[in-house]
Amino acid sequence: MAPRLDPMVGRYLHTEIDGVPHRLYFEEAGQGIPLVCLHTAGADGRQYRHLMAEPEITRRFRVLAFDLPWHGKSTPPDGWERQEYRLTTEGYTAAIRAFCRAMELDRPVVMGCSIGGRIVLNLAIAHAREFRALIALEAADFQQPWYDTSWLHRPDIHGGEVCAALVSGLIAPQSPPVHRHETLWMYMQGGPGVFKGDLYFYRVDGDLREKAKSIDTNICPLYLLTGEYDFSCTPEDTLRTARQIPGVDVKIMKEVGHFPMSENPAKFREYILPVLSKIP
């Protein structure tokens, strides 16, 4: 019997981010318009594995999902043991642009979820001309923190399990159990302190409330999609952000939580295919 293989393949990319050498792991599938996918805080590119196995998408899009430094199979930079990991707006933006440049992607589409959605807004603010379209999932210009990050990295608590516990309620009750628990498993495998370091961007450094109104969708189309069960980035947060951006395309997804691409791939497919069909 022939082996049953998923269509995506994984490789390592050597590149520099702000002059610092990095080795980034990424997976890709399909051909055509490059579609770069950004994972959520504390997770990795596996969240997009269902998207990369969707023929209706990969026949027209080259889907690429890379693990941020410190995440998944992307190692931290040399000397990581002498610093505390903290994701910043500047560093996150630099990592995405470095990946696109090193892969020689011609005006890619970028889609990100949660922290990935927030940084997509920053790409629309500061670098819109570099992209064909931008898709922000579970994104807003700012959300009030509802959690205490001091629990996420302590010697007396299992970091992976507490990270998964923190996000478990963000998954919609309609999401299939197998996808719910796979999503949580990815959170259980994060590096120590990485989720906490990502949330520094989400709750402190990545406040875009005074900048989102400068987004010009005539330069680059912007799509916002948020799940109705997301209480981290609520539909109201996304709609408030959308009201500042003329021409933005916004949709609230029914029966979806904070992780649409991994918690309920079939339901997410219903929402993302119409968006991708609009991208020339």
Secondary structure, DSSP 8 states (H G I E B T S, - for coil): ------S-EEEEEEEEETTEEEEEEEEEE--SEEEEEE--TT--GGGGHHHHT-HHHHTTEEEEEE--TTSTT----TTGGGS-----HHHHHHHHHHHHHHTT-SS-EEEEETHHHHHHHHHHHH-GGG-SEEEEES--S-----S-GGGGS-TTS-HHHHHHHHHHTTS-TTS-HHHHHHHHHHHHT--TTHHHHHHHIIIIIT--TTTGGG--TTTS-EEEEEETT-SSS-HHHHHHHHTTSTT-EEEEETT--S-HHHH-HHHHHHHHHHHHHT--
